[in-house]
């Protein structure tokens, strides 16, 4: 399952870095994957932040489906991965 957060970022459970249904944040240009505690810089003009915090900001403007909401909740830790 995937949830597109922006043209540059998505959450995915089909990326090889995803394990046991836990989504990872994926840069859609480089395909680099990040876990919730990893440091990520969404855009070159911004500083680094925890990936979970970055996802919380991205969803403020993303148009998510119900499944996408579930991926976000799993990633930021508000829903069990099982």
Backbone as CSV, one residue per row, in Angstrom:
resi,resn,N_x,N_y,N_z,CA_x,CA_y,CA_z,C_x,C_y,C_z
1,UNK,0.851,-1.174,0.000,0.000,0.000,0.000,0.896,1.237,0.000
2,UNK,0.429,2.264,-0.687,1.158,3.527,-0.740,0.212,4.681,-0.440
3,UNK,0.771,5.733,0.128,0.046,6.991,0.325,0.946,8.110,-0.171
4,UNK,0.488,8.823,-1.165,1.252,9.937,-1.711,1.048,11.151,-0.805
5,UNK,2.133,11.657,-0.247,2.077,12.801,0.668,2.348,14.117,-0.048
6,UNK,3.151,14.063,-1.103,3.484,15.235,-1.916,4.094,14.688,-3.205
7,UNK,4.377,15.553,-4.177,5.029,15.043,-5.387,6.385,14.379,-5.106
8,UNK,7.017,14.740,-3.999,8.345,14.223,-3.678,8.366,13.075,-2.674
9,UNK,7.271,12.887,-1.916,7.303,11.948,-0.793,6.065,11.055,-0.754
10,UNK,6.279,9.809,-0.315,5.175,8.872,-0.113,5.483,7.981,1.084
11,UNK,4.418,7.432,1.664,4.563,6.359,2.642,4.273,5.066,1.910
12,UNK,5.029,4.021,2.215,4.862,2.777,1.477,5.124,1.567,2.359
13,UNK,4.321,0.532,2.133,4.590,-0.773,2.743,5.120,-1.748,1.696
14,UNK,5.245,-1.312,0.440,5.755,-2.187,-0.615,7.234,-1.943,-0.915
15,UNK,7.835,-0.956,-0.280,9.260,-0.706,-0.415,10.017,-1.814,0.313
16,UNK,11.149,-2.279,-0.227,11.916,-3.336,0.444,12.325,-3.005,1.882
17,UNK,12.422,-1.727,2.227,12.801,-1.336,3.594,11.649,-1.525,4.587
18,UNK,10.435,-1.696,4.089,9.278,-1.896,4.960,9.281,-3.333,5.471
19,UNK,8.990,-3.498,6.745,8.946,-4.831,7.355,7.655,-4.989,8.146
20,UNK,7.051,-6.149,8.063,5.874,-6.499,8.875,4.742,-5.488,8.740
21,UNK,4.566,-4.927,7.557,3.475,-3.983,7.342,3.721,-2.591,7.869
22,UNK,4.920,-2.337,8.343,5.249,-1.000,8.852,5.680,-0.120,7.685
23,UNK,5.011,1.000,7.481,5.371,1.856,6.350,6.689,2.585,6.572
24,UNK,7.297,2.967,5.462,8.493,3.804,5.472,8.199,5.040,4.633
25,UNK,8.872,6.130,4.961,8.790,7.352,4.182,9.784,7.224,3.038
26,UNK,9.316,7.440,1.802,10.153,7.226,0.626,10.252,8.519,-0.184
27,UNK,11.481,8.897,-0.511,11.720,10.002,-1.434,11.454,9.457,-2.827
28,UNK,10.503,10.031,-3.546,10.079,9.503,-4.837,11.082,9.765,-5.955
29,UNK,12.076,10.598,-5.725,13.119,10.840,-6.730,14.289,9.872,-6.576
30,UNK,14.693,9.639,-5.328,15.864,8.801,-5.067,15.504,7.397,-4.599
31,UNK,14.259,7.189,-4.176,13.747,5.938,-3.608,14.420,5.585,-2.284
32,UNK,15.063,6.558,-1.661,15.633,6.342,-0.335,14.494,6.261,0.672
33,UNK,14.587,5.302,1.586,13.528,5.069,2.571,13.998,5.465,3.970
34,UNK,13.058,5.963,4.768,13.338,6.428,6.125,12.318,5.855,7.088
35,UNK,12.775,5.470,8.275,11.885,5.069,9.350,11.455,6.285,10.148
36,UNK,10.481,6.115,11.053,9.947,7.257,11.804,10.985,8.036,12.606
37,UNK,12.014,7.379,13.113,13.018,8.048,13.927,14.208,8.577,13.158
38,UNK,14.267,8.308,11.864,15.375,8.779,11.042,15.307,10.290,10.838
39,UNK,16.452,10.889,10.652,16.526,12.313,10.338,16.374,12.492,8.828
40,UNK,15.504,13.401,8.442,15.232,13.625,7.027,15.110,15.120,6.771
41,UNK,15.495,15.513,5.584,15.298,16.896,5.152,14.373,16.827,3.947
42,UNK,13.147,17.317,4.115,12.155,17.207,3.052,12.555,17.974,1.808
43,UNK,13.100,19.159,2.005,13.470,20.030,0.892,14.813,20.682,1.211
44,UNK,15.622,20.986,0.207,16.955,21.551,0.455,16.954,22.828,1.295
45,UNK,15.881,23.587,1.238,15.833,24.844,1.983,15.470,24.661,3.454
46,UNK,15.176,23.431,3.858,14.758,23.158,5.240,15.835,22.383,5.979
47,UNK,15.755,22.450,7.303,16.667,21.687,8.129,16.204,20.247,8.296
48,UNK,17.000,19.470,9.013,16.663,18.076,9.275,15.666,17.988,10.419
49,UNK,14.814,16.968,10.368,13.840,16.684,11.427,13.555,15.188,11.417
50,UNK,12.948,14.722,12.506,12.549,13.315,12.553,11.529,13.050,11.443
51,UNK,11.635,11.897,10.794,10.730,11.569,9.701,9.272,11.564,10.165
52,UNK,8.999,11.110,11.385,7.620,11.116,11.893,7.076,12.539,11.968
53,UNK,7.902,13.490,12.380,7.470,14.885,12.434,7.261,15.449,11.030
54,UNK,8.123,15.051,10.102,7.984,15.506,8.723,6.678,14.997,8.120
55,UNK,6.340,13.746,8.379,5.085,13.181,7.872,3.895,13.915,8.484
56,UNK,3.958,14.205,9.762,2.866,14.940,10.412,2.648,16.293,9.735
57,UNK,3.722,16.932,9.291,3.574,18.213,8.581,3.042,18.006,7.166
58,UNK,3.544,16.979,6.473,3.115,16.729,5.096,1.621,16.413,4.996
59,UNK,1.082,15.715,5.989,-0.333,15.328,5.903,-1.270,16.515,6.086
60,UNK,-0.752,17.636,6.561,-1.605,18.817,6.701,-2.137,19.295,5.356
61,UNK,-1.410,19.024,4.276,-1.846,19.462,2.953,-2.112,18.303,1.993
62,UNK,-1.824,17.084,2.404,-2.039,15.921,1.528,-3.516,15.537,1.504
63,UNK,-3.953,14.997,0.394,-5.319,14.478,0.259,-5.226,12.959,0.373
64,UNK,-5.445,12.456,1.585,-5.251,11.034,1.856,-6.552,10.253,1.760
65,UNK,-6.423,9.005,1.356,-7.537,8.072,1.401,-7.620,7.489,2.809
66,UNK,-8.649,6.688,3.063,-8.764,6.024,4.371,-7.549,5.136,4.606
67,UNK,-7.104,4.408,3.606,-5.903,3.588,3.748,-4.664,4.427,4.008
68,UNK,-4.602,5.590,3.380,-3.484,6.497,3.611,-3.456,7.000,5.032
69,UNK,-4.636,7.289,5.583,-4.718,7.696,6.987,-4.153,6.614,7.900
70,UNK,-4.440,5.372,7.569,-3.945,4.252,8.371,-2.427,4.161,8.298
71,UNK,-1.865,4.330,7.101,-0.401,4.305,6.968,0.242,5.413,7.784
72,UNK,-0.338,6.598,7.725,0.202,7.724,8.495,0.157,7.404,9.983
73,UNK,-0.967,6.903,10.455,-1.108,6.577,11.878,-0.086,5.523,12.298
74,UNK,0.140,4.527,11.465,1.152,3.510,11.778,2.548,4.110,11.812
75,UNK,2.832,4.997,10.880,4.172,5.576,10.790,4.476,6.491,11.963
76,UNK,3.534,7.326,12.329,3.825,8.284,13.407,3.540,7.706,14.786
77,UNK,3.058,6.463,14.825,2.934,5.755,16.092,1.605,5.884,16.792
78,UNK,0.554,6.226,16.060,-0.758,6.345,16.693,-1.642,5.129,16.447
79,UNK,-1.074,4.091,15.791,-1.830,2.882,15.508,-0.844,1.736,15.445
80,UNK,-1.207,0.622,16.034,-0.351,-0.559,15.998,-0.179,-1.030,14.563
81,UNK,0.956,-1.654,14.262,1.202,-2.143,12.914,0.471,-3.451,12.646
82,UNK,-0.181,-4.034,13.592,-0.905,-5.305,13.395,-2.379,-5.099,13.418
